């Protein structure tokens, strides 16, 4: 499977497809890292909610991006699962997860990868390295939830409970993750509040859009949180979601979504360019984005 866009000195054109993504930090991270490495890279936000694209479906958007000469795309909510059926080839991780967030375009082919899996695993490794992982509750089994579920199963979690508003989706993810010799016992559950009360998990991960700008709500009621539970969120707009704010008030250790956003971009940059990225530089670009908004 090929990866990387060849040709030093040749401009690289990338884009992000999703809904409600005007405040994405992906362009800033990728373009800053490209400049630091002497590459010419343009990264455009292709918000499907924006008026110029409201008449397009995902297939039409992919075709338009190819026709416009895009070299690669990131794909985010709500298209990570749908896009898999529009590709010529997918990586092993993307196939396992059932979702794609990075697409390489070229030679008339579309090749899909999933960098969310490694992105969350690396964020967890760095941000909560010593957190207990005997039992973790994952809320959300969609495209991002699938990646997080695989990352948790590979990161030493002994028991993984999965809830989704669509029970069949939680069951399907649990089935994909169940491996008799894998060391992680996985099950789908219907009532996360009852689980927290009766079989308190060591950690809770929100892999739904709840808490994101335009998606109000909290995956877990505040009165269910206690200091013995660590809480992770994959949402990073805002950086402190209502769930994380409630978890901090309850004395929980927290893992913000910024880490997953950063490390999935680190891996995607390598796929797009064939060059390793500097996480510290990309983190600085991520943080400058917020500083710029605060001054404006």
N, C-alpha and C positions, 0 to 999 in steps of 0.2 A: 504494500500500500504506500503510495507516494505521499510525501508531506513537505511543506515548505514551498515558497514561491521563489523560483530561481531568478537570478539576474541582478547583481549589485548595480546600483545606479538607475535601475528601471523603476519608475514610480509604481507603488503598490496601492491598489484601491480596495478598501474594505468597507463593510457596512454591518449594521445591527438591525435585525428585523424583530419587531415585537409590537406590543400595544402599550401606550402610556409611558414611553421610554425617553421622553424629551430630556429628563434629568440624568440620563445614564452617564457614568464616568468612564465607560469603555473608550470613547474617542480620545479623551485626555490621556489615559494610561498608554494606549497603543501609540499615539502620535508622539508623545514625549519620549518613550523608549526608542522609537524609530529614529528620532532626531539625535539622541545620545549615541546611537550606533551608526550614524551617518547615512541612514536610509531615508528615502522620500516616500512617505506613506500618508495617504488621506483616508480618514475613517468617517463615514457618514451615518447618521441616525436615520433609519428608514421606518419611521413610526407609522404603523398601519392605521392608527386613529387620526393621522394628519389628513387634512382635506385632499391633497393631491393623490393619496393612495386609498381613500375610502372605498373606491369601486373595485379594488384589486383583492383577490384571494391570495393565499400563500403561494399556490402554483404560479399565478400570474406575477407575483412579486419576484419569485426566483427567476422566472424567464426574463423579466425586465432587467434584473441585476446582471444576468449573463449577457444580455444584449448590450448593456451599458459598459461592459468590460470589467466588471468587478472580479477581483481575484479570489476573494473569500468573504464569508459572512459569519457573524455570530447570530445565533437565534435564541430568543428568550420568550418569556411568557406571552401568549399561551400556545406557542407553536412548536415546542421542543419535541413533542411526541408526533404531531402531524407531519413534520418535515421528514421523518424517517422514511415515509412511503414515497417520497419524491426524489430520492437519491439513488445513485448507481452503486454505491458501495458504502459500508459503514465499518468503523473500527470494532475491535473485539469489545472494548468497554461500552461503546455506544449500543452495540447489539445486546449486551448483557443488560444494560439499563433500560433499553427500549426508548431512548431519547437522545437527541443530538443538539448540541449548542454551538458547534463550530463546523463550518462547511468550506471545503476547498473547491474552487471552481477552476477549470482549465481543461483544454483539449476536448471540450464537449462532454466532460464528466463532472459529476458532483460527488464528492467524497466526504462523508460525515464522521465527526469525532465527538466524544463527550469529554470535556475537560472539567465539568462540574464535579465529577467523582473525585478526581485527584485534588481539585480545589478545596472541597470541603474537608477531605482527609488531611490535607496539609494544614489547613486552618485549625482543625481540631488538635493536630499533633503539636502545633506551636502555641496555641492559645489555652488549651486545657490538657496538657500532656499528662498530668497526674490525676486527672478527674476519674472517679470510679466508673466502671463500665459494665458492672454486673447486669444491669437491666436498664434499657433506654426505651423511651416512648417517642416514636416518630409520628408526627401529625402531618399528613399530606403524602400521597402516593402517586402524584402526577409526574411530569417530566423531571423536575428538580428533585422531588421526593424519591424517585427511583435511584438517582445518582447518590443522594445522601444515604439511602438505605444500604446500597452496596458499600459505600465508604464506611459506614458504621460496622457492617458485618465484617469488613476486612481490618477494622481498627481495634479488634479485641473485645467487642461487645459480646457478652455471653448470652443474653436474652434480648430480643428486639420485638417490641409490640408496635403494631402499625395501625393507625386509624386514618380513614379518609371519609369525606362526606359521601363518596360513592363507594359503598361497601365492596362491590365487585372489584374495584380498582385496588383496594387494600388487600383483598384476597389474592389477586393476581400478583402483586408485588411480593407478598409473603411466599407464594408458591415459587417465584423465580429465585428468591433468596434462600429457600430451604435447601440445605445440603447436609445429608446425614453425617458426613465426615467433616463438615466445615467448622464445627465448634461454636456456631451461633444458632440458638433455637429461635425461630421466627414464627410469629402468629399475628393474624389480623384481629383487631378488637373493635367492638361496636360502641363502647362507652368509655372515653378516655377519663372523664371525671371519676367514674367508679374505680377505674384502674389506679388512678393516683391515690385515691383514698384507701383502697383495699390492698394494693400491691405496689407501694410507692417506688417509682423508678429512681435510679440514680441521676438520670438526666432526661430532659425533654428537648426535642428539636422541632421547631416550627418550619416545615417545608411547604407551607401554603402561601398565597399572596396576602393573607390577612396581616394587617398592619402596614402594608405598602400604601403609598400615596394613592388615593382612589379606591382602596380596598379596606374599609374600616373594619374594626373588630379585633378580637384576640383569640388565639387558638386555645388558650387555657385561662380559666377564671382566676383572678388574682388570689382569691382566698384558698386556692389549692396549692399555692407555692409555699415553700419553706426553705430554710438555709441548707438543708441536706440535699436539695435537688439543684443540679446545674442546668442552665437554660441556654439553648442556642437558637438563633434565628437566622434564616438565610436572606431575609429582607434587609436591604441596606439603604432604602429611601423611604423614610428617614433612617439615619444611622442608629438612633435609639428609638426602637419601635415601642408601642404601648406595652407589648409583652416584656421586652427587656427592661423598660422602666419599672414595671410592676415587680419583676424578678429582683432587680436591685433593691427596691424598697423592702422586699421580703428577706433580703440577706443572701440571695443566691449568687453563685459565680455565674458569669454570663459570657457568651461567645457571640459577638455581633456578626452580622452578615457581611461586613466589610472584608473579612478575611477570605471567605469563599469567593467573593467578587474579585479580589486581587489575584488569588492564586489560580483561579480558572483562566484569568486573562494572561497570567505568566505562561501557562502551558499553551494557550491559544496563540500567543505571539510566536512561540517557537514553531508551531505548526504552520502559521502563515508565512513566516520568513525563513525558516530553517536555521534560525539563530537562537541561542538561549537568551532569556530576558533576565534583567536584574530586578529581583523583587523589591529591593529597597528603593530603586528609582521609580518603579511603578507605584509603590505605596506613596511616595512623595507627590507624584502627580495626582493620585486619588485625593490626598489631603489638601493639595492646593486648590482643587476644584471647590471644596467647601469653604476654604478661606476666601476665594474669589467671590463666592455667593454672599458671604457675610459682609464683605466690603461694599457690595453693590446696592 
